[in-house]
Amino acid sequence: MTFGATVVTAGQKVQIAGKWALPDSLEPGNAGFTVALPEELWGVTQGFDMKAPDGSKIGRCEVVQTEINCDIDPSAPYFVANPNNKKGDFAFWVEIRTVVTETTTHTYTVGGADFTVTVNPPAGPCTENC
């Protein structure tokens, strides 16, 4: 997993990316994974198709506030033609919900990976020379 920034502002959206892999031998049916998000990171609600290298659909991911859930179809035509090395990438957006009043270092754990980032407070309203 990778976290799209090392310095963020509370309320900012940041991309998280990861890699997935399936065993070469799978029973027919769906496979997949779910990545839970800590309460300080809210998933930006969206859905997207997972694509094989040839562009064909091999699954679908749904992002909600608390997690990303991806269902992969190991019987998709691409996997039938290419039964080994079932792997790929995925990426989604989260909103930083950590409440800070001053610049703080914070560690988020996503998918078993720790990301230590600097979190700045949101900018307040302009009060001088606006």
N, CA, C and O atoms as a GROMACS GRO file, in nm:
protein
  520
    1MET      N    1   0.085  -0.117   0.000
    1MET     CA    2   0.000   0.000   0.000
    1MET      C    3   0.089   0.124   0.000
    1MET      O    4   0.198   0.125   0.059
    2THR      N    5   0.042   0.227  -0.067
    2THR     CA    6   0.112   0.355  -0.065
    2THR      C    7   0.011   0.465  -0.033
    2THR      O    8  -0.106   0.459  -0.072
    3PHE      N    9   0.059   0.564   0.038
    3PHE     CA   10  -0.022   0.679   0.079
    3PHE      C   11   0.025   0.797  -0.004
    3PHE      O   12   0.146   0.822  -0.012
    4GLY      N   13  -0.068   0.869  -0.067
    4GLY     CA   14  -0.034   0.968  -0.168
    4GLY      C   15   0.035   1.095  -0.123
    4GLY      O   16   0.064   1.180  -0.207
    5ALA      N   17   0.061   1.113   0.007
    5ALA     CA   18   0.126   1.236   0.052
    5ALA      C   19   0.191   1.212   0.188
    5ALA      O   20   0.150   1.124   0.263
    6THR      N   21   0.294   1.290   0.217
    6THR     CA   22   0.358   1.283   0.349
    6THR      C   23   0.320   1.402   0.436
    6THR      O   24   0.339   1.400   0.557
    7VAL      N   25   0.265   1.506   0.373
    7VAL     CA   26   0.214   1.623   0.445
    7VAL      C   27   0.074   1.650   0.393
    7VAL      O   28   0.054   1.662   0.272
    8VAL      N   29  -0.024   1.658   0.484
    8VAL     CA   30  -0.164   1.678   0.445
    8VAL      C   31  -0.225   1.786   0.533
    8VAL      O   32  -0.171   1.823   0.637
    9THR      N   33  -0.340   1.834   0.489
    9THR     CA   34  -0.420   1.927   0.567
    9THR      C   35  -0.549   1.856   0.604
    9THR      O   36  -0.609   1.788   0.521
   10ALA      N   37  -0.592   1.871   0.729
   10ALA     CA   38  -0.718   1.811   0.770
   10ALA      C   39  -0.827   1.852   0.671
   10ALA      O   40  -0.839   1.970   0.637
   11GLY      N   41  -0.905   1.756   0.626
   11GLY     CA   42  -1.010   1.780   0.528
   11GLY      C   43  -0.966   1.754   0.384
   11GLY      O   44  -1.050   1.746   0.295
   12GLN      N   45  -0.836   1.740   0.361
   12GLN     CA   46  -0.782   1.715   0.227
   12GLN      C   47  -0.814   1.572   0.183
   12GLN      O   48  -0.828   1.482   0.266
   13LYS      N   49  -0.824   1.552   0.052
   13LYS     CA   50  -0.840   1.418  -0.004
   13LYS      C   51  -0.703   1.369  -0.052
   13LYS      O   52  -0.625   1.444  -0.111
   14VAL      N   53  -0.676   1.241  -0.024
   14VAL     CA   54  -0.548   1.179  -0.058
   14VAL      C   55  -0.575   1.043  -0.121
   14VAL      O   56  -0.667   0.973  -0.081
   15GLN      N   57  -0.494   1.007  -0.219
   15GLN     CA   58  -0.510   0.877  -0.284
   15GLN      C   59  -0.428   0.771  -0.212
   15GLN      O   60  -0.314   0.794  -0.173
   16ILE      N   61  -0.489   0.655  -0.195
   16ILE     CA   62  -0.420   0.536  -0.143
   16ILE      C   63  -0.420   0.434  -0.256
   16ILE      O   64  -0.521   0.414  -0.322
   17ALA      N   65  -0.306   0.370  -0.277
   17ALA     CA   66  -0.294   0.269  -0.383
   17ALA      C   67  -0.240   0.139  -0.324
   17ALA      O   68  -0.167   0.140  -0.225
   18GLY      N   69  -0.277   0.030  -0.386
   18GLY     CA   70  -0.229  -0.100  -0.340
   18GLY      C   71  -0.219  -0.198  -0.454
   18GLY      O   72  -0.256  -0.169  -0.568
   19LYS      N   73  -0.169  -0.315  -0.421
   19LYS     CA   74  -0.157  -0.424  -0.517
   19LYS      C   75  -0.231  -0.544  -0.461
   19LYS      O   76  -0.240  -0.561  -0.339
   20TRP      N   77  -0.285  -0.628  -0.550
   20TRP     CA   78  -0.352  -0.749  -0.509
   20TRP      C   79  -0.299  -0.865  -0.591
   20TRP      O   80  -0.245  -0.846  -0.700
   21ALA      N   81  -0.315  -0.986  -0.538
   21ALA     CA   82  -0.275  -1.107  -0.610
   21ALA      C   83  -0.363  -1.222  -0.563
   21ALA      O   84  -0.403  -1.228  -0.447
   22LEU      N   85  -0.392  -1.313  -0.655
   22LEU     CA   86  -0.469  -1.432  -0.624
   22LEU      C   87  -0.383  -1.555  -0.654
   22LEU      O   88  -0.295  -1.549  -0.740
   23PRO      N   89  -0.408  -1.665  -0.584
   23PRO     CA   90  -0.335  -1.788  -0.616
   23PRO      C   91  -0.367  -1.835  -0.757
   23PRO      O   92  -0.474  -1.805  -0.810
   24ASP      N   93  -0.273  -1.909  -0.816
   24ASP     CA   94  -0.295  -1.959  -0.953
   24ASP      C   95  -0.413  -2.054  -0.961
   24ASP      O   96  -0.484  -2.056  -1.061
   25SER      N   97  -0.435  -2.134  -0.856
   25SER     CA   98  -0.547  -2.229  -0.859
   25SER      C   99  -0.655  -2.181  -0.763
   25SER      O  100  -0.635  -2.176  -0.641
   26LEU      N  101  -0.770  -2.147  -0.819
   26LEU     CA  102  -0.885  -2.101  -0.740
   26LEU      C  103  -1.008  -2.180  -0.782
   26LEU      O  104  -1.022  -2.219  -0.898
   27GLU      N  105  -1.095  -2.201  -0.686
   27GLU     CA  106  -1.224  -2.260  -0.718
   27GLU      C  107  -1.307  -2.157  -0.794
   27GLU      O  108  -1.290  -2.037  -0.772
   28PRO      N  109  -1.396  -2.201  -0.882
   28PRO     CA  110  -1.484  -2.105  -0.950
   28PRO      C  111  -1.566  -2.025  -0.848
   28PRO      O  112  -1.594  -2.072  -0.738
   29GLY      N  113  -1.601  -1.907  -0.886
   29GLY     CA  114  -1.674  -1.817  -0.798
   29GLY      C  115  -1.596  -1.690  -0.778
   29GLY      O  116  -1.491  -1.670  -0.839
   30ASN      N  117  -1.646  -1.606  -0.693
   30ASN     CA  118  -1.579  -1.478  -0.672
   30ASN      C  119  -1.472  -1.488  -0.564
   30ASN      O  120  -1.483  -1.566  -0.470
   31ALA      N  121  -1.370  -1.408  -0.581
   31ALA     CA  122  -1.265  -1.390  -0.482
   31ALA      C  123  -1.257  -1.240  -0.459
   31ALA      O  124  -1.324  -1.163  -0.528
   32GLY      N  125  -1.179  -1.199  -0.365
   32GLY     CA  126  -1.167  -1.055  -0.344
   32GLY      C  127  -1.105  -1.022  -0.212
   32GLY      O  128  -1.045  -1.107  -0.145
   33PHE      N  129  -1.120  -0.897  -0.174
   33PHE     CA  130  -1.060  -0.849  -0.051
   33PHE      C  131  -1.134  -0.725  -0.003
   33PHE      O  132  -1.202  -0.656  -0.079
   34THR      N  133  -1.118  -0.699   0.126
   34THR     CA  134  -1.173  -0.580   0.188
   34THR      C  135  -1.062  -0.515   0.268
   34THR      O  136  -0.988  -0.583   0.340
   35VAL      N  137  -1.050  -0.384   0.256
   35VAL     CA  138  -0.952  -0.309   0.335
   35VAL      C  139  -1.031  -0.211   0.422
   35VAL      O  140  -1.098  -0.122   0.371
   36ALA      N  141  -1.022  -0.231   0.553
   36ALA     CA  142  -1.089  -0.141   0.647
   36ALA      C  143  -1.009  -0.012   0.660
   36ALA      O  144  -0.886  -0.011   0.652
   37LEU      N  145  -1.081   0.096   0.681
   37LEU     CA  146  -1.017   0.227   0.699
   37LEU      C  147  -1.029   0.269   0.845
   37LEU      O  148  -1.131   0.245   0.910
   38PRO      N  149  -0.924   0.333   0.898
   38PRO     CA  150  -0.935   0.385   1.034
   38PRO      C  151  -1.035   0.499   1.037
   38PRO      O  152  -1.063   0.561   0.934
   39GLU      N  153  -1.091   0.528   1.155
   39GLU     CA  154  -1.196   0.629   1.162
   39GLU      C  155  -1.150   0.768   1.124
   39GLU      O  156  -1.233   0.854   1.094
   40GLU      N  157  -1.016   0.794   1.123
   40GLU     CA  158  -0.965   0.927   1.085
   40GLU      C  159  -0.955   0.944   0.933
   40GLU      O  160  -0.927   1.053   0.884
   41LEU      N  161  -0.977   0.837   0.858
   41LEU     CA  162  -0.977   0.842   0.711
   41LEU      C  163  -1.113   0.794   0.663
   41LEU      O  164  -1.156   0.683   0.695
   42TRP      N  165  -1.180   0.879   0.587
   42TRP     CA  166  -1.310   0.841   0.532
   42TRP      C  167  -1.293   0.813   0.384
   42TRP      O  168  -1.238   0.894   0.310
   43GLY      N  169  -1.342   0.697   0.342
   43GLY     CA  170  -1.339   0.666   0.200
   43GLY      C  171  -1.430   0.761   0.124
   43GLY      O  172  -1.541   0.791   0.168
   44VAL      N  173  -1.382   0.807   0.008
   44VAL     CA  174  -1.464   0.889  -0.081
   44VAL      C  175  -1.549   0.792  -0.162
   44VAL      O  176  -1.497   0.716  -0.243
   45THR      N  177  -1.679   0.793  -0.138
   45THR     CA  178  -1.769   0.695  -0.196
   45THR      C  179  -1.759   0.695  -0.349
   45THR      O  180  -1.777   0.797  -0.415
   46GLN      N  181  -1.730   0.576  -0.400
   46GLN     CA  182  -1.721   0.558  -0.545
   46GLN      C  183  -1.717   0.409  -0.575
   46GLN      O  184  -1.691   0.327  -0.486
   47GLY      N  185  -1.743   0.374  -0.698
   47GLY     CA  186  -1.728   0.237  -0.746
   47GLY      C  187  -1.650   0.241  -0.875
   47GLY      O  188  -1.661   0.335  -0.953
   48PHE      N  189  -1.570   0.137  -0.898
   48PHE     CA  190  -1.494   0.132  -1.023
   48PHE      C  191  -1.467  -0.013  -1.060
   48PHE      O  192  -1.454  -0.100  -0.974
   49ASP      N  193  -1.457  -0.036  -1.192
   49ASP     CA  194  -1.425  -0.169  -1.242
   49ASP      C  195  -1.276  -0.196  -1.228
   49ASP      O  196  -1.193  -0.106  -1.245
   50MET      N  197  -1.244  -0.320  -1.196
   50MET     CA  198  -1.104  -0.365  -1.197
   50MET      C  199  -1.078  -0.418  -1.338
   50MET      O  200  -1.160  -0.492  -1.392
   51LYS      N  201  -0.966  -0.382  -1.395
   51LYS     CA  202  -0.937  -0.417  -1.534
   51LYS      C  203  -0.814  -0.506  -1.544
   51LYS      O  204  -0.718  -0.492  -1.468
   52ALA      N  205  -0.818  -0.598  -1.639
   52ALA     CA  206  -0.703  -0.682  -1.674
   52ALA      C  207  -0.610  -0.600  -1.763
   52ALA      O  208  -0.649  -0.494  -1.812
   53PRO      N  209  -0.487  -0.646  -1.783
   53PRO     CA  210  -0.395  -0.573  -1.871
   53PRO      C  211  -0.452  -0.546  -2.011
   53PRO      O  212  -0.413  -0.449  -2.076
   54ASP      N  213  -0.544  -0.633  -2.059
   54ASP     CA  214  -0.602  -0.611  -2.192
   54ASP      C  215  -0.723  -0.517  -2.188
   54ASP      O  216  -0.785  -0.492  -2.291
   55GLY      N  217  -0.756  -0.466  -2.068
   55GLY     CA  218  -0.867  -0.372  -2.055
   55GLY      C  219  -1.000  -0.435  -2.023
   55GLY      O  220  -1.098  -0.364  -2.000
   56SER      N  221  -1.007  -0.567  -2.021
   56SER     CA  222  -1.135  -0.634  -1.991
   56SER      C  223  -1.164  -0.630  -1.841
   56SER      O  224  -1.072  -0.622  -1.759
   57LYS      N  225  -1.291  -0.635  -1.808
   57LYS     CA  226  -1.333  -0.629  -1.669
   57LYS      C  227  -1.306  -0.762  -1.599
   57LYS      O  228  -1.340  -0.868  -1.651
   58ILE      N  229  -1.244  -0.754  -1.482
   58ILE     CA  230  -1.217  -0.875  -1.403
   58ILE      C  231  -1.277  -0.866  -1.264
   58ILE      O  232  -1.270  -0.962  -1.186
   59GLY      N  233  -1.337  -0.752  -1.231
   59GLY     CA  234  -1.397  -0.737  -1.100
   59GLY      C  235  -1.446  -0.596  -1.079
   59GLY      O  236  -1.446  -0.513  -1.170
   60ARG      N  237  -1.488  -0.570  -0.955
   60ARG     CA  238  -1.540  -0.437  -0.922
   60ARG      C  239  -1.506  -0.404  -0.777
   60ARG      O  240  -1.509  -0.491  -0.689
   61CYS      N  241  -1.474  -0.277  -0.754
   61CYS     CA  242  -1.448  -0.226  -0.620
   61CYS      C  243  -1.553  -0.122  -0.583
   61CYS      O  244  -1.598  -0.044  -0.668
   62GLU      N  245  -1.592  -0.123  -0.458
   62GLU     CA  246  -1.683  -0.023  -0.404
   62GLU      C  247  -1.617   0.037  -0.281
   62GLU      O  248  -1.574  -0.034  -0.190
   63VAL      N  249  -1.609   0.168  -0.279
   63VAL     CA  250  -1.552   0.240  -0.166
   63VAL      C  251  -1.666   0.306  -0.090
   63VAL      O  252  -1.750   0.374  -0.149
   64VAL      N  253  -1.669   0.285   0.041
   64VAL     CA  254  -1.763   0.352   0.128
   64VAL      C  255  -1.682   0.422   0.237
   64VAL      O  256  -1.559   0.412   0.238
   65GLN      N  257  -1.747   0.490   0.325
   65GLN     CA  258  -1.677   0.568   0.426
   65GLN      C  259  -1.579   0.485   0.508
   65GLN      O  260  -1.473   0.535   0.545
   66THR      N  261  -1.612   0.361   0.538
   66THR     CA  262  -1.533   0.281   0.631
   66THR      C  263  -1.442   0.177   0.569
   66THR      O  264  -1.359   0.118   0.639
   67GLU      N  265  -1.454   0.152   0.437
   67GLU     CA  266  -1.374   0.047   0.375
   67GLU      C  267  -1.380   0.051   0.223
   67GLU      O  268  -1.462   0.121   0.164
   68ILE      N  269  -1.289  -0.026   0.163
   68ILE     CA  270  -1.298  -0.055   0.020
   68ILE      C  271  -1.316  -0.206   0.010
   68ILE      O  272  -1.244  -0.283   0.073
   69ASN      N  273  -1.413  -0.248  -0.071
   69ASN     CA  274  -1.441  -0.389  -0.092
   69ASN      C  275  -1.429  -0.419  -0.241
   69ASN      O  276  -1.497  -0.357  -0.322
   70CYS      N  277  -1.342  -0.512  -0.276
   70CYS     CA  278  -1.321  -0.548  -0.416
   70CYS      C  279  -1.357  -0.695  -0.438
   70CYS      O  280  -1.308  -0.783  -0.367
   71ASP      N  281  -1.443  -0.720  -0.535
   71ASP     CA  282  -1.480  -0.855  -0.576
   71ASP      C  283  -1.414  -0.883  -0.709
   71ASP      O  284  -1.428  -0.807  -0.805
   72ILE      N  285  -1.342  -0.994  -0.714
   72ILE     CA  286  -1.269  -1.033  -0.835
   72ILE      C  287  -1.329  -1.163  -0.886
   72ILE      O  288  -1.356  -1.254  -0.808
   73ASP      N  289  -1.351  -1.172  -1.016
   73ASP     CA  290  -1.409  -1.291  -1.077
   73ASP      C  291  -1.298  -1.375  -1.140
   73ASP      O  292  -1.253  -1.344  -1.250
   74PRO      N  293  -1.253  -1.482  -1.071
   74PRO     CA  294  -1.145  -1.564  -1.127
   74PRO      C  295  -1.185  -1.639  -1.253
   74PRO      O  296  -1.099  -1.693  -1.323
   75SER      N  297  -1.316  -1.644  -1.285
   75SER     CA  298  -1.358  -1.709  -1.409
   75SER      C  299  -1.376  -1.609  -1.523
   75SER      O  300  -1.427  -1.644  -1.629
   76ALA      N  301  -1.332  -1.486  -1.503
   76ALA     CA  302  -1.337  -1.386  -1.611
   76ALA      C  303  -1.256  -1.437  -1.729
   76ALA      O  304  -1.155  -1.505  -1.710
   77PRO      N  305  -1.298  -1.406  -1.852
   77PRO     CA  306  -1.228  -1.458  -1.970
   77PRO      C  307  -1.076  -1.433  -1.967
   77PRO      O  308  -1.000  -1.519  -2.012
   78TYR      N  309  -1.032  -1.319  -1.917
   78TYR     CA  310  -0.888  -1.294  -1.914
   78TYR      C  311  -0.817  -1.396  -1.826
   78TYR      O  312  -0.710  -1.446  -1.864
   79PHE      N  313  -0.874  -1.428  -1.711
   79PHE     CA  314  -0.810  -1.525  -1.621
   79PHE      C  315  -0.816  -1.667  -1.677
   79PHE      O  316  -0.725  -1.746  -1.655
   80VAL      N  317  -0.924  -1.700  -1.749
   80VAL     CA  318  -0.933  -1.832  -1.812
   80VAL      C  319  -0.820  -1.847  -1.913
   80VAL      O  320  -0.757  -1.953  -1.921
   81ALA      N  321  -0.795  -1.742  -1.991
   81ALA     CA  322  -0.688  -1.746  -2.092
   81ALA      C  323  -0.549  -1.732  -2.030
   81ALA      O  324  -0.450  -1.776  -2.089
   82ASN      N  325  -0.541  -1.670  -1.914
   82ASN     CA  326  -0.413  -1.645  -1.845
   82ASN      C  327  -0.426  -1.689  -1.700
   82ASN      O  328  -0.442  -1.605  -1.611
   83PRO      N  329  -0.420  -1.820  -1.674
   83PRO     CA  330  -0.452  -1.870  -1.540
   83PRO      C  331  -0.348  -1.843  -1.432
   83PRO      O  332  -0.376  -1.862  -1.314
   84ASN      N  333  -0.230  -1.800  -1.469
   84ASN     CA  334  -0.125  -1.776  -1.371
   84ASN      C  335  -0.100  -1.626  -1.352
   84ASN      O  336  -0.135  -1.544  -1.437
   85ASN      N  337  -0.039  -1.594  -1.240
   85ASN     CA  338  -0.003  -1.455  -1.209
   85ASN      C  339  -0.124  -1.362  -1.210
   85ASN      O  340  -0.123  -1.257  -1.274
   86LYS      N  341  -0.227  -1.402  -1.137
   86LYS     CA  342  -0.347  -1.317  -1.125
   86LYS      C  343  -0.314  -1.207  -1.025
   86LYS      O  344  -0.313  -1.230  -0.904
   87LYS      N  345  -0.287  -1.087  -1.076
   87LYS     CA  346  -0.251  -0.976  -0.988
   87LYS      C  347  -0.284  -0.845  -1.056
   87LYS      O  348  -0.309  -0.839  -1.176
   88GLY      N  349  -0.284  -0.740  -0.977
   88GLY     CA  350  -0.314  -0.609  -1.032
   88GLY      C  351  -0.300  -0.500  -0.927
   88GLY      O  352  -0.251  -0.524  -0.816
   89ASP      N  353  -0.342  -0.383  -0.964
   89ASP     CA  354  -0.332  -0.265  -0.878
   89ASP      C  355  -0.472  -0.208  -0.855
   89ASP      O  356  -0.566  -0.236  -0.931
   90PHE      N  357  -0.484  -0.129  -0.751
   90PHE     CA  358  -0.607  -0.055  -0.727
   90PHE      C  359  -0.570   0.075  -0.657
   90PHE      O  360  -0.465   0.085  -0.594
   91ALA      N  361  -0.656   0.174  -0.669
   91ALA     CA  362  -0.634   0.303  -0.603
   91ALA      C  363  -0.769   0.364  -0.572
   91ALA      O  364  -0.866   0.346  -0.645
   92PHE      N  365  -0.774   0.437  -0.461
   92PHE     CA  366  -0.898   0.504  -0.421
   92PHE      C  367  -0.862   0.625  -0.336
   92PHE      O  368  -0.747   0.642  -0.296
   93TRP      N  369  -0.961   0.708  -0.312
   93TRP     CA  370  -0.940   0.834  -0.240
   93TRP      C  371  -1.002   0.828  -0.101
   93TRP      O  372  -1.106   0.767  -0.080
   94VAL      N  373  -0.933   0.894  -0.007
   94VAL     CA  374  -0.985   0.910   0.128
   94VAL      C  375  -0.978   1.057   0.166
   94VAL      O  376  -0.901   1.134   0.109
   95GLU      N  377  -1.061   1.094   0.262
   95GLU     CA  378  -1.057   1.230   0.316
   95GLU      C  379  -0.995   1.224   0.455
   95GLU      O  380  -1.033   1.140   0.537
   96ILE      N  381  -0.901   1.313   0.482
   96ILE     CA  382  -0.837   1.320   0.612
   96ILE      C  383  -0.936   1.381   0.711
   96ILE      O  384  -0.976   1.496   0.696
   97ARG      N  385  -0.977   1.304   0.813
   97ARG     CA  386  -1.076   1.349   0.911
   97ARG      C  387  -1.014   1.370   1.049
   97ARG      O  388  -1.085   1.390   1.147
   98THR      N  389  -0.881   1.365   1.057
   98THR     CA  390  -0.812   1.388   1.182
   98THR      C  391  -0.831   1.534   1.224
   98THR      O  392  -0.809   1.625   1.145
   99VAL      N  393  -0.873   1.555   1.348
   99VAL     CA  394  -0.896   1.690   1.399
   99VAL      C  395  -0.767   1.737   1.466
   99VAL      O  396  -0.721   1.676   1.564
  100VAL      N  397  -0.709   1.844   1.414
  100VAL     CA  398  -0.587   1.901   1.474
  100VAL      C  399  -0.602   2.053   1.480
  100VAL      O  400  -0.667   2.114   1.395
  101THR      N  401  -0.540   2.113   1.580
  101THR     CA  402  -0.538   2.259   1.590
  101THR      C  403  -0.399   2.314   1.565
  101THR      O  404  -0.379   2.435   1.555
  102GLU      N  405  -0.302   2.222   1.555
  102GLU     CA  406  -0.165   2.260   1.520
  102GLU      C  407  -0.104   2.145   1.441
  102GLU      O  408  -0.157   2.033   1.444
  103THR      N  409   0.004   2.171   1.372
  103THR     CA  410   0.070   2.068   1.292
  103THR      C  411   0.110   1.951   1.382
  103THR      O  412   0.175   1.970   1.485
  104THR      N  413   0.069   1.831   1.341
  104THR     CA  414   0.087   1.711   1.422
  104THR      C  415   0.132   1.596   1.333
  104THR      O  416   0.090   1.587   1.218
  105THR      N  417   0.215   1.508   1.386
  105THR     CA  418   0.251   1.385   1.316
  105THR      C  419   0.152   1.277   1.357
  105THR      O  420   0.127   1.257   1.476
  106HIS      N  421   0.097   1.209   1.258
  106HIS     CA  422  -0.005   1.107   1.285
  106HIS      C  423   0.026   0.983   1.201
  106HIS      O  424   0.071   0.994   1.087
  107THR      N  425   0.001   0.865   1.259
  107THR     CA  426   0.020   0.740   1.185
  107THR      C  427  -0.116   0.677   1.159
  107THR      O  428  -0.194   0.654   1.251
  108TYR      N  429  -0.142   0.649   1.030
  108TYR     CA  430  -0.263   0.579   0.988
  108TYR      C  431  -0.224   0.437   0.951
  108TYR      O  432  -0.120   0.416   0.888
  109THR      N  433  -0.306   0.340   0.988
  109THR     CA  434  -0.283   0.201   0.948
  109THR      C  435  -0.393   0.160   0.851
  109THR      O  436  -0.511   0.163   0.884
  110VAL      N  437  -0.350   0.123   0.730
  110VAL     CA  438  -0.444   0.083   0.625
  110VAL      C  439  -0.391  -0.046   0.562
  110VAL      O  440  -0.278  -0.050   0.513
  111GLY      N  441  -0.472  -0.150   0.563
  111GLY     CA  442  -0.432  -0.276   0.501
  111GLY      C  443  -0.304  -0.333   0.560
  111GLY      O  444  -0.225  -0.395   0.488
  112GLY      N  445  -0.283  -0.314   0.689
  112GLY     CA  446  -0.164  -0.366   0.755
  112GLY      C  447  -0.040  -0.282   0.737
  112GLY      O  448   0.066  -0.315   0.791
  113ALA      N  449  -0.049  -0.174   0.663
  113ALA     CA  450   0.065  -0.084   0.641
  113ALA      C  451   0.046   0.043   0.724
  113ALA      O  452  -0.064   0.097   0.732
  114ASP      N  453   0.155   0.089   0.785
  114ASP     CA  454   0.153   0.213   0.862
  114ASP      C  455   0.206   0.328   0.778
  114ASP      O  456   0.309   0.316   0.712
  115PHE      N  457   0.134   0.439   0.781
  115PHE     CA  458   0.174   0.560   0.709
  115PHE      C  459   0.182   0.674   0.809
  115PHE      O  460   0.081   0.713   0.868
  116THR      N  461   0.302   0.726   0.829
  116THR     CA  462   0.320   0.839   0.919
  116THR      C  463   0.326   0.966   0.835
  116THR      O  464   0.412   0.980   0.748
  117VAL      N  465   0.236   1.058   0.863
  117VAL     CA  466   0.225   1.181   0.786
  117VAL      C  467   0.215   1.300   0.880
  117VAL      O  468   0.178   1.287   0.997
  118THR      N  469   0.247   1.415   0.828
  118THR     CA  470   0.229   1.540   0.900
  118THR      C  471   0.092   1.595   0.863
  118THR      O  472   0.060   1.613   0.746
  119VAL      N  473   0.010   1.620   0.966
  119VAL     CA  474  -0.125   1.672   0.944
  119VAL      C  475  -0.129   1.817   0.991
  119VAL      O  476  -0.104   1.847   1.108
  120ASN      N  477  -0.161   1.906   0.898
  120ASN     CA  478  -0.177   2.048   0.930
  120ASN      C  479  -0.323   2.080   0.954
  120ASN      O  480  -0.411   2.017   0.895
  121PRO      N  481  -0.351   2.177   1.041
  121PRO     CA  482  -0.491   2.218   1.060
  121PRO      C  483  -0.542   2.286   0.934
  121PRO      O  484  -0.464   2.340   0.856
  122PRO      N  485  -0.674   2.283   0.914
  122PRO     CA  486  -0.729   2.352   0.797
  122PRO      C  487  -0.708   2.502   0.811
  122PRO      O  488  -0.704   2.556   0.922
  123ALA      N  489  -0.695   2.568   0.697
  123ALA     CA  490  -0.680   2.714   0.698
  123ALA      C  491  -0.810   2.777   0.746
  123ALA      O  492  -0.918   2.734   0.707
  124GLY      N  493  -0.798   2.875   0.828
  124GLY     CA  494  -0.917   2.947   0.878
  124GLY      C  495  -0.958   3.055   0.779
  124GLY      O  496  -0.891   3.075   0.678
  125PRO      N  497  -1.065   3.123   0.808
  125PRO     CA  498  -1.106   3.232   0.720
  125PRO      C  499  -1.004   3.346   0.721
  125PRO      O  500  -0.940   3.374   0.823
  126CYS      N  501  -0.992   3.410   0.609
  126CYS     CA  502  -0.899   3.523   0.596
  126CYS      C  503  -0.954   3.640   0.679
  126CYS      O  504  -1.070   3.677   0.666
  127THR      N  505  -0.866   3.699   0.764
  127THR     CA  506  -0.910   3.810   0.848
  127THR      C  507  -0.833   3.939   0.821
  127THR      O  508  -0.876   4.046   0.864
  128GLU      N  509  -0.720   3.932   0.750
  128GLU     CA  510  -0.642   4.053   0.720
  128GLU      C  511  -0.597   4.050   0.574
  128GLU      O  512  -0.562   3.944   0.522
  129ASN      N  513  -0.597   4.165   0.508
  129ASN     CA  514  -0.547   4.182   0.372
  129ASN      C  515  -0.607   4.078   0.275
  129ASN      O  516  -0.535   4.019   0.195
  130CYS      N  517  -0.735   4.057   0.284
  130CYS     CA  518  -0.798   3.955   0.200
  130CYS      C  519  -0.822   4.006   0.063
  130CYS      O  520  -0.875   3.934  -0.022
   0.00000   0.00000   0.00000
